[in-house]
């Protein structure tokens, strides 16, 4: 009987299942217990394995164990990161996200690791996914805003909002396509706007390439939204890697591109156009055969460019690239010799990043003075491949500039005019209403004063595909004064008359002291910090007052030294200033009367060398200043006791980033620092007050988001690129920002680094409108209180800090006399502000 034979089988399976369930439950229970024991002994790797086993076997326990699993994952990931086991770290996160695919905290943490390792595109994807899972997740929102600044730089918004620029490109492309250029390649397509212009003009075939993964994906969305996904082929690669017929079927008759930066060649346009002419473009027109069809020949838009320049005096440029003070907070700086920034036009300069930096001359604080008439530095024809190939090998061109106004030669400012075709041109000049900045070639040599009638000798070259303009000499009264590279020591004087040269040398020996033949490189922000005398003088006064108080306690009790720790980012002389104050006040510098033991957290070897030289020159004993990172095992845990049984007397925190934002994890660092202070110890600064005002600024709107379809020629681009809009703008100079002040400055928020109970996370402030208008943003800055008497503003004239601004999502129309209620929230180090009219 069939039923009789099958029932016992089901029973055996049922019993076996019961035994298997019991064994599985036992394994899960033991694994969870082992995981807890491993956590207790800080064996995070083994704990992670036990959790993986238990939660894969028993998925129903995932919610129960979620918090413990997260903790274990994050601890194990940090350990793997410190050991350099990057692949293992990523494998762990992949396993974790298989278990918890919709856990926004794990997804966000994975993004943070990717961002720190330089995988910004991938990090952005994880932050974006975390925000989709939980739109109000503040950590993911802050991270996404941070990475958005890297992936979609602010100039994208300005450029897309520049209707004049877009329209001229459209006219040039339309003219070329209607003239017979039927196949088009858009190199560096960005949002795809130029490729869409070609398709709208009637091009039969349109291709585009984009290297950035983020911009490639964005362009694909834009093409779909504009109904061109099937008619424009876009590839995610560099044009240099494109091949025929692998990537595009045939050579094209037109290449359109705007892969240019403020210095024209910095984004590699020369290399990409040489490659395009050789491998992707049809041959150029043969003027011996004037009847050849445009569809059978190749051309480039832009067709060429002309580069212009002018010599300028500008204090704002000077203080970022040259040390302008000889002493600082009681320290004599002359022993350091020449200090220069990494920006150098000399191709052989070590550690040099680029030969120029960029500035919008019209927005520089204090303005600038033209010392010469504008000059033409270079003409280039992008449709001449021989000229492109010969650009980097051509001989140095020397230009003589006549000085029309005496002053200090701080830089050469450079801009260009793009010749899209014979009729359409775009200028990036400082007087133009343009989205472009200008290239700045700073002059960093000590000999830089010019008089009216002098001549400046400028060398122009294109070595390593960068346009380089170098001031090499000044000619005065027939004599040539050579301007050597700052890294190669002091200037030499070349003279046509040997007797005059000898007399000058002898006179120099008699009247000048020998200066050290040294040169050190600092970041431009570090040089600007050293030039901020008000900040250092205020710090000197505050530190001196505190040391007097602490010393009186020490002498009465004969206790430990005064331990001072400076954990500032980058190069800082504050620890040395503390040691020097003690040295000045000590009667016998060689004995135990020295009470201050200072520690600096500078890490770079040349920073340590500079501090040692300064210490020796300023009478500070070598033993009075030590480098803290040599005393700690883990560089990531800088805030530790000076020794097991000791505490710090002073901890100096670097609170505000140069860009105008509060440093990340500042409050966490302050909390830890307070725990490491002795009674009567001090954190510098002790308090930070955030100030702000209401402004109307079209400039900030244009830099924050694409303003509808009109500037982008009717194409639907704004909703896609505006996903990367960030509410807080950095690196602003409020003194030159084009805006209307709609209120007086007001205190927005305060942070007490010495008393955490006085802090809060949310605050509401009422602001009265002083001028009618449209509130578009709230710029903010800081008053940094070192103690109860000494403070400095990040909005002062000599501040090395910039300001920042919160741009409102919806502008607020206000009338004079009305009140606006601002709701301010500080989450970790990220500030957010909303504004509504007070009824």
GUMIFI-685324 format. One line per 2 residues: their letters; for each residue x, y, z of C-alpha. Coordinates in steps of 0.25 Angstrom, whole numbers, m for minus. Layout:
a = X/Y/Z ~ ...
//
This chain:
xx = 0/0/0 ~ 6/13/m5
xx = 2/22/7 ~ 7/12/17
xx = 21/12/11 ~ 22/28/9
xx = 17/32/23 ~ 29/26/31
xx = 39/33/21 ~ 32/47/24
xx = 34/44/39 ~ 48/41/38
xx = 51/54/30 ~ 43/61/40
xx = 51/56/51 ~ 64/58/43
xx = 59/73/41 ~ 57/74/56
xx = 71/69/59 ~ 77/79/48
xx = 69/91/54 ~ 74/88/68
xx = 89/86/63 ~ 87/99/54
xx = 82/107/66 ~ 93/102/75
xx = 103/106/64 ~ 97/120/63
xx = 96/121/79 ~ 111/117/80
xx = 115/127/69 ~ 108/139/75
xx = 114/135/88 ~ 128/134/82
xx = 126/147/75 ~ 122/154/88
xx = 135/148/95 ~ 144/153/83
xx = 138/167/84 ~ 141/167/99
xx = 156/163/96 ~ 156/173/84
xx = 158/162/74 ~ 149/169/64
xx = 153/160/52 ~ 149/147/58
xx = 136/154/64 ~ 133/158/50
xx = 134/144/44 ~ 125/138/56
xx = 115/149/53 ~ 115/145/38
xx = 113/131/41 ~ 102/133/50
xx = 94/143/42 ~ 95/135/29
xx = 90/123/36 ~ 79/130/44
xx = 75/142/36 ~ 63/145/45
xx = 73/150/56 ~ 79/161/47
xx = 70/172/53 ~ 74/167/67
xx = 89/167/64 ~ 89/179/55
xx = 96/189/65 ~ 106/179/70
xx = 109/175/56 ~ 111/189/51
xx = 121/192/63 ~ 129/180/59
xx = 129/183/45 ~ 134/197/47
xx = 145/193/57 ~ 150/182/48
xx = 150/191/36 ~ 158/202/43
xx = 168/191/47 ~ 169/186/33
xx = 171/200/28 ~ 182/203/38
xx = 189/190/33 ~ 188/194/19
xx = 179/182/16 ~ 170/189/6
xx = 164/178/m2 ~ 161/170/11
xx = 154/183/16 ~ 145/184/3
xx = 142/169/4 ~ 137/171/18
xx = 128/182/14 ~ 123/174/2
xx = 119/163/11 ~ 113/172/21
xx = 104/178/10 ~ 99/165/5
xx = 94/163/19 ~ 89/177/21
xx = 86/182/7 ~ 77/194/12
xx = 85/198/24 ~ 88/212/21
xx = 99/213/32 ~ 107/202/26
xx = 106/207/12 ~ 110/221/16
xx = 122/216/24 ~ 126/208/12
xx = 126/221/4 ~ 134/228/14
xx = 145/218/13 ~ 145/219/m2
xx = 145/234/m2 ~ 158/234/7
xx = 165/225/m2 ~ 162/234/m14
xx = 150/226/m21 ~ 141/238/m21
xx = 132/233/m32 ~ 129/220/m25
xx = 128/228/m11 ~ 118/237/m17
xx = 109/225/m22 ~ 109/220/m7
xx = 106/233/m1 ~ 95/235/m11
xx = 89/221/m8 ~ 89/224/7
xx = 82/237/5 ~ 71/229/m4
xx = 70/219/7 ~ 68/230/18
xx = 67/244/12 ~ 69/251/26
xx = 82/243/29 ~ 91/255/33
xx = 104/247/32 ~ 101/243/18
xx = 96/257/14 ~ 109/263/19
xx = 117/253/12 ~ 110/254/m1
xx = 111/269/m1 ~ 126/268/2
xx = 128/258/m10 ~ 119/266/m19
xx = 129/277/m19 ~ 140/268/m24
xx = 131/261/m35 ~ 124/273/m40
xx = 132/285/m38 ~ 125/299/m36
xx = 130/304/m50 ~ 120/294/m57
xx = 108/302/m51 ~ 115/315/m55
xx = 118/310/m69 ~ 104/304/m72
xx = 98/317/m67 ~ 106/325/m76
xx = 96/326/m88 ~ 106/335/m96
xx = 117/324/m96 ~ 107/313/m99
xx = 100/321/m110 ~ 113/324/m117
xx = 117/309/m117 ~ 103/306/m123
xx = 105/316/m134 ~ 119/311/m138
xx = 114/296/m137 ~ 102/299/m145
xx = 110/307/m156 ~ 120/295/m157
xx = 109/284/m158 ~ 101/292/m168
xx = 114/294/m176 ~ 115/279/m178
xx = 121/273/m165 ~ 112/262/m163
xx = 119/253/m153 ~ 123/259/m139
xx = 131/255/m127 ~ 129/263/m114
xx = 142/261/m106 ~ 140/263/m91
xx = 125/264/m92 ~ 121/267/m78
xx = 106/268/m78 ~ 106/266/m93
xx = 101/280/m97 ~ 111/282/m109
xx = 107/268/m114 ~ 93/271/m113
xx = 95/284/m121 ~ 102/276/m132
xx = 90/267/m133 ~ 80/278/m133
xx = 88/285/m144 ~ 85/273/m153
xx = 98/264/m151 ~ 96/250/m156
xx = 105/244/m146 ~ 109/249/m132
xx = 118/242/m123 ~ 123/247/m109
xx = 133/242/m99 ~ 134/245/m84
xx = 145/240/m74 ~ 138/244/m61
xx = 128/233/m57 ~ 119/242/m50
xx = 118/252/m62 ~ 117/240/m72
xx = 105/235/m64 ~ 99/249/m63
xx = 101/251/m78 ~ 94/238/m81
xx = 82/243/m72 ~ 82/256/m79
xx = 82/250/m93 ~ 70/241/m89
xx = 62/253/m84 ~ 64/260/m97
xx = 61/249/m106 ~ 75/247/m111
xx = 79/234/m104 ~ 78/226/m117
xx = 84/237/m126 ~ 96/240/m119
xx = 106/229/m115 ~ 114/233/m102
xx = 126/225/m97 ~ 132/225/m83
xx = 147/227/m86 ~ 158/236/m90
xx = 158/241/m104 ~ 173/236/m104
xx = 168/222/m102 ~ 157/222/m113
xx = 160/214/m126 ~ 153/212/m139
xx = 144/203/m142 ~ 144/198/m127
xx = 138/211/m121 ~ 133/219/m133
xx = 131/213/m147 ~ 139/223/m155
xx = 147/236/m154 ~ 138/248/m152
xx = 138/262/m159 ~ 137/270/m147
xx = 142/270/m132 ~ 136/279/m122
xx = 142/281/m109 ~ 145/291/m97
xx = 155/283/m90 ~ 162/295/m86
xx = 165/301/m72 ~ 169/316/m68
xx = 183/313/m74 ~ 177/308/m87
xx = 185/295/m88 ~ 184/289/m73
xx = 173/279/m77 ~ 181/273/m88
xx = 175/279/m100 ~ 188/278/m108
xx = 190/263/m106 ~ 176/260/m108
xx = 175/268/m121 ~ 188/262/m127
xx = 182/248/m124 ~ 169/252/m130
xx = 176/257/m143 ~ 184/244/m144
xx = 173/234/m141 ~ 159/240/m140
xx = 158/252/m149 ~ 157/252/m165
xx = 170/259/m170 ~ 169/275/m171
xx = 165/282/m183 ~ 176/282/m194
xx = 176/296/m199 ~ 182/291/m212
xx = 169/284/m215 ~ 158/295/m211
xx = 147/287/m216 ~ 148/276/m206
xx = 135/274/m198 ~ 135/278/m183
xx = 129/264/m180 ~ 142/258/m185
xx = 151/267/m177 ~ 153/269/m162
xx = 152/281/m154 ~ 152/285/m139
xx = 144/295/m131 ~ 150/303/m125
xx = 159/306/m137 ~ 169/313/m129
xx = 173/322/m117 ~ 181/335/m114
xx = 187/336/m100 ~ 189/349/m93
xx = 196/354/m81 ~ 199/366/m72
xx = 209/368/m60 ~ 201/372/m48
xx = 203/377/m33 ~ 194/370/m24
xx = 195/369/m9 ~ 185/357/m8
xx = 194/349/m18 ~ 207/353/m11
xx = 202/349/3 ~ 199/335/m2
xx = 212/332/m9 ~ 223/340/m2
xx = 226/342/13 ~ 223/357/15
xx = 228/358/30 ~ 241/357/36
xx = 236/354/50 ~ 224/348/56
xx = 218/347/70 ~ 232/350/75
xx = 239/340/66 ~ 250/345/56
xx = 247/338/43 ~ 260/342/35
xx = 267/329/38 ~ 258/322/28
xx = 263/330/16 ~ 253/329/4
xx = 239/323/6 ~ 232/319/m7
xx = 219/312/m11 ~ 217/300/m19
xx = 213/309/m31 ~ 225/311/m40
xx = 226/314/m55 ~ 240/307/m55
xx = 239/293/m61 ~ 250/288/m52
xx = 245/292/m39 ~ 244/281/m30
xx = 231/277/m23 ~ 224/287/m32
xx = 209/284/m35 ~ 205/293/m46
xx = 212/306/m52 ~ 200/314/m49
xx = 188/316/m39 ~ 175/322/m43
xx = 168/334/m38 ~ 156/343/m42
xx = 164/356/m43 ~ 151/365/m41
xx = 148/358/m28 ~ 162/359/m21
xx = 162/366/m8 ~ 169/380/m10
xx = 168/379/m25 ~ 181/379/m34
xx = 189/389/m42 ~ 194/387/m56
xx = 209/390/m57 ~ 210/388/m72
xx = 200/388/m84 ~ 194/375/m87
xx = 202/366/m97 ~ 200/355/m106
xx = 208/342/m101 ~ 203/332/m111
xx = 195/329/m123 ~ 191/314/m126
xx = 184/308/m138 ~ 176/295/m133
xx = 174/291/m148 ~ 189/290/m151
xx = 194/277/m145 ~ 208/281/m149
xx = 207/293/m140 ~ 201/285/m129
xx = 212/275/m129 ~ 223/285/m130
xx = 217/294/m118 ~ 225/286/m107
xx = 238/286/m115 ~ 238/300/m120
xx = 249/309/m115 ~ 247/318/m103
xx = 240/331/m107 ~ 245/344/m100
xx = 236/356/m98 ~ 240/370/m93
xx = 230/377/m85 ~ 231/392/m83
xx = 227/396/m69 ~ 217/407/m70
xx = 215/408/m54 ~ 224/406/m43
xx = 221/396/m32 ~ 223/382/m27
xx = 223/371/m38 ~ 215/360/m31
xx = 210/352/m43 ~ 207/351/m58
xx = 192/349/m60 ~ 188/342/m72
xx = 175/339/m80 ~ 171/335/m94
xx = 162/337/m105 ~ 156/324/m112
xx = 153/325/m126 ~ 142/316/m129
xx = 142/320/m143 ~ 144/332/m151
xx = 131/339/m146 ~ 130/334/m131
xx = 140/336/m120 ~ 140/335/m105
xx = 149/343/m96 ~ 153/339/m82
xx = 159/353/m79 ~ 157/359/m65
xx = 148/370/m70 ~ 138/360/m77
xx = 126/355/m71 ~ 130/341/m72
xx = 130/328/m64 ~ 145/327/m65
xx = 156/331/m55 ~ 170/335/m60
xx = 183/328/m59 ~ 192/334/m48
xx = 207/332/m50 ~ 213/337/m36
xx = 227/344/m36 ~ 233/338/m23
xx = 247/344/m24 ~ 252/354/m14
xx = 256/364/m25 ~ 243/369/m31
xx = 242/384/m30 ~ 240/391/m43
xx = 240/405/m47 ~ 233/412/m59
xx = 242/410/m71 ~ 248/397/m67
xx = 246/385/m76 ~ 242/371/m71
xx = 248/359/m78 ~ 237/348/m79
xx = 240/334/m85 ~ 228/327/m91
xx = 229/312/m93 ~ 220/300/m93
xx = 229/289/m87 ~ 221/277/m82
xx = 208/282/m89 ~ 206/293/m79
xx = 207/308/m83 ~ 218/314/m75
xx = 221/329/m74 ~ 233/332/m66
xx = 239/346/m62 ~ 254/343/m63
xx = 260/357/m62 ~ 257/372/m60
xx = 265/382/m69 ~ 268/396/m63
xx = 277/407/m68 ~ 284/397/m77
xx = 287/387/m66 ~ 280/373/m66
xx = 276/368/m52 ~ 273/353/m53
xx = 261/347/m45 ~ 265/333/m41
xx = 256/322/m37 ~ 253/324/m22
xx = 257/310/m19 ~ 271/312/m25
xx = 276/323/m15 ~ 277/338/m16
xx = 277/347/m29 ~ 289/349/m37
xx = 293/362/m44 ~ 297/362/m58
xx = 304/375/m63 ~ 309/379/m76
xx = 321/387/m69 ~ 330/377/m61
xx = 336/389/m53 ~ 322/393/m49
xx = 318/379/m45 ~ 331/377/m36
xx = 328/391/m29 ~ 314/386/m27
xx = 318/373/m21 ~ 329/380/m12
xx = 318/390/m7 ~ 309/379/m4
xx = 319/372/4 ~ 322/384/12
xx = 307/389/15 ~ 299/376/16
xx = 300/364/25 ~ 301/350/20
xx = 287/344/18 ~ 284/329/19
xx = 284/322/5 ~ 272/314/9
xx = 258/312/2 ~ 246/304/8
xx = 233/301/1 ~ 220/303/8
xx = 206/302/3 ~ 200/316/m1
xx = 190/315/11 ~ 201/312/20
xx = 209/324/15 ~ 196/333/17
xx = 195/328/31 ~ 209/332/34
xx = 206/346/28 ~ 194/347/38
xx = 201/355/48 ~ 189/359/56
xx = 185/345/59 ~ 199/341/64
xx = 201/354/72 ~ 187/351/79
xx = 192/337/81 ~ 205/342/87
xx = 197/351/97 ~ 187/340/101
xx = 198/330/103 ~ 207/339/111
xx = 196/342/120 ~ 193/328/122
xx = 207/324/125 ~ 209/335/135
xx = 197/329/143 ~ 202/314/141
xx = 216/318/145 ~ 212/324/158
xx = 205/311/162 ~ 217/303/158
xx = 227/311/166 ~ 219/310/178
xx = 217/295/177 ~ 230/291/170
xx = 222/282/161 ~ 223/277/147
xx = 226/285/134 ~ 216/293/126
xx = 212/283/115 ~ 208/290/102
xx = 202/282/90 ~ 199/288/77
xx = 191/279/68 ~ 189/289/57
xx = 188/284/42 ~ 200/287/33
xx = 211/296/37 ~ 209/304/50
xx = 219/312/59 ~ 209/313/71
xx = 217/302/79 ~ 230/309/77
xx = 224/323/81 ~ 220/316/95
xx = 234/311/97 ~ 240/324/93
xx = 231/332/102 ~ 237/323/113
xx = 251/325/108 ~ 249/340/109
xx = 244/340/123 ~ 255/330/128
xx = 266/336/135 ~ 276/325/133
xx = 273/318/120 ~ 282/306/123
xx = 276/301/136 ~ 263/296/141
xx = 256/310/142 ~ 250/306/128
xx = 236/301/131 ~ 230/300/117
xx = 231/287/109 ~ 225/289/96
xx = 221/279/86 ~ 217/281/71
xx = 209/271/63 ~ 216/275/49
xx = 219/263/41 ~ 227/267/29
xx = 242/266/30 ~ 244/280/24
xx = 234/286/34 ~ 241/280/46
xx = 254/286/40 ~ 248/299/39
xx = 244/299/54 ~ 258/294/58
xx = 264/306/51 ~ 255/316/57
xx = 256/310/71 ~ 272/311/70
xx = 271/325/64 ~ 261/330/75
xx = 269/325/87 ~ 260/313/89
xx = 267/300/95 ~ 266/288/86
xx = 260/280/97 ~ 249/290/99
xx = 242/287/86 ~ 239/273/82
xx = 231/266/71 ~ 219/259/76
xx = 216/249/65 ~ 230/242/69
xx = 224/239/83 ~ 211/233/78
xx = 209/219/72 ~ 196/222/64
xx = 197/235/56 ~ 181/236/56
xx = 181/237/71 ~ 189/250/73
xx = 181/254/85 ~ 187/246/97
xx = 194/249/110 ~ 208/254/110
xx = 211/242/118 ~ 204/231/126
xx = 203/240/139 ~ 203/254/133
xx = 193/263/127 ~ 194/275/117
xx = 194/289/122 ~ 191/295/108
xx = 185/288/95 ~ 184/297/83
xx = 173/292/73 ~ 172/296/58
xx = 157/299/58 ~ 154/306/45
xx = 158/301/31 ~ 164/311/21
xx = 151/309/12 ~ 142/315/23
xx = 136/303/30 ~ 138/297/43
xx = 148/286/44 ~ 142/272/44
xx = 140/265/57 ~ 144/278/64
xx = 135/276/76 ~ 139/262/78
xx = 153/266/78 ~ 150/277/88
xx = 143/267/97 ~ 155/258/97
xx = 164/270/99 ~ 157/274/112
xx = 159/260/118 ~ 174/262/115
xx = 175/275/122 ~ 181/278/136
xx = 173/287/146 ~ 174/301/141
xx = 178/296/127 ~ 173/303/114
xx = 169/299/100 ~ 172/310/90
xx = 163/315/85 ~ 153/314/97
xx = 141/319/89 ~ 136/321/75
xx = 125/330/71 ~ 118/329/57
xx = 113/342/51 ~ 105/344/38
xx = 96/353/30 ~ 85/353/20
xx = 89/356/6 ~ 84/356/m8
xx = 94/350/m18 ~ 91/345/m32
xx = 106/341/m33 ~ 104/330/m22
xx = 91/325/m29 ~ 98/324/m42
xx = 110/316/m35 ~ 100/307/m28
xx = 90/302/m38 ~ 86/303/m53
xx = 75/313/m54 ~ 65/306/m62
xx = 66/303/m77 ~ 68/317/m83
xx = 83/317/m81 ~ 85/303/m86
xx = 78/306/m99 ~ 65/300/m96
xx = 72/286/m93 ~ 67/279/m80
xx = 80/279/m72 ~ 77/286/m59
xx = 69/275/m51 ~ 81/265/m53
xx = 93/273/m50 ~ 85/280/m39
xx = 85/267/m32 ~ 100/271/m28
xx = 96/285/m23 ~ 102/287/m9
xx = 95/297/1 ~ 108/302/6
xx = 118/310/m2 ~ 133/311/2
xx = 145/319/m1 ~ 137/332/m2
xx = 142/346/0 ~ 131/353/5
xx = 138/367/4 ~ 138/365/m12
xx = 125/356/m14 ~ 115/363/m23
xx = 103/364/m13 ~ 94/373/m6
xx = 94/373/9 ~ 80/372/14
xx = 83/372/29 ~ 93/376/39
xx = 103/365/44 ~ 97/356/55
xx = 102/345/64 ~ 97/332/59
xx = 103/321/68 ~ 114/319/78
xx = 123/307/81 ~ 129/306/95
xx = 141/297/94 ~ 144/298/109
xx = 130/295/114 ~ 122/285/106
xx = 109/287/115 ~ 108/301/109
xx = 107/296/95 ~ 94/293/87
xx = 91/287/73 ~ 79/296/69
xx = 77/310/71 ~ 67/321/65
xx = 71/335/62 ~ 62/347/58
xx = 68/356/48 ~ 62/370/44
xx = 63/373/29 ~ 70/387/27
xx = 69/387/12 ~ 57/381/3
xx = 61/370/m6 ~ 62/355/m8
xx = 69/347/2 ~ 77/337/m6
xx = 88/333/4 ~ 94/335/18
xx = 109/337/18 ~ 116/334/31
xx = 129/335/38 ~ 135/333/52
xx = 140/341/63 ~ 151/332/70
xx = 152/335/84 ~ 166/331/89
xx = 162/335/103 ~ 153/345/110
xx = 161/357/104 ~ 168/353/91
xx = 160/349/79 ~ 162/349/64
xx = 152/350/52 ~ 152/341/40
xx = 146/353/33 ~ 157/363/36
xx = 166/369/25 ~ 178/361/28
xx = 171/348/30 ~ 176/335/23
xx = 162/329/25 ~ 152/330/14
xx = 137/331/17 ~ 125/322/14
xx = 111/323/11 ~ 98/315/12
xx = 90/317/m1 ~ 75/316/1
xx = 67/306/m7 ~ 56/316/m9
xx = 60/331/m9 ~ 52/339/1
xx = 46/352/m3 ~ 46/362/9
xx = 44/377/11 ~ 51/387/20
xx = 47/386/35 ~ 42/371/34
xx = 47/360/42 ~ 53/347/37
xx = 54/335/46 ~ 67/327/44
xx = 67/312/49 ~ 82/308/50
xx = 86/294/53 ~ 100/289/55
xx = 102/274/53 ~ 116/270/56
xx = 123/281/48 ~ 113/283/37
xx = 104/296/38 ~ 90/297/32
xx = 81/309/32 ~ 67/311/28
xx = 60/324/27 ~ 45/328/28
xx = 38/342/30 ~ 34/345/44
x = 19/347/44
//
